[in-house]
Amino acid sequence: MDTESTFDWLNDQWSVPINFEIAKLVKFGTQPVQFQVGVRYWADKPDTGAHDFGARFNFIFLFPTGK
């Protein structure tokens, strides 16, 4: 869980997204891959800002430099 809060001094407005994410590392054969899924809730945002909720899914191929 994290947040990336910002404040706009000129317009006196907060942007406060709260992110909930979970990740899992698995292997396909010898290839390590990380899967991640998450949701975002905007606790505070400008009226012209994003939707109240959002979601993300990604996978990352990892290439370790083992010795």
N, C-alpha and C positions, 0 to 999 in steps of 0.2 A: 504494500500500500504506500502511495506517495502523493504529493501534491506539487504543482508547479505554479504557485500563486504569483500574480503580478498586480501592480497598482498603477493606474494611469493618473498621474498627478494633474494633467491638464483638464481631464474630464471628471476627476474625482470618482473613479469607478474601479472596483476590484474585478479580477478574473481568478476564480478559485476552483480549478478542476481537482477532483479527488479520484485517483486511479487505483483500481484493484486489479492485480495481475498475478498469474500463476504460470510457472514454467516447468517443463520436464525435459530432461536430457535422456535420449535413447540412442541406440545404434542400429543402423541398417547394414548388416554385415560388419565391416570395419569402419564405416562412416558414421561419426557422431553427429547427431542432429538435435537441435533444441526446438521444442514446440512451446508456444506461448499464447495464452488467451487472456483477455482483460476487458474490463468495462470502465467507463469514465462517467462520473456524475458531476455536474457543475453546481457547486454549492452557492456560488454567486458569479454573475456574468453580466456584461452590458446587455441592454435590451436588444441590440442588433447582433448579439453574439451567436454562438453555436447552439445546437439543440441541447436539451437538458441531459440527455444520455447519449453515450456512444459506445462502440465496441471495437475491438481489434483482435486479429489473429495473425500470427506470423510463425514462420519456421526459419531456422538459421542453420546452414551447413557450417560445421566447425572443421577447421584444418589445423590440428595441433602440430607444433613443430617439435616433436619428441626427439630425443637423442638416442 
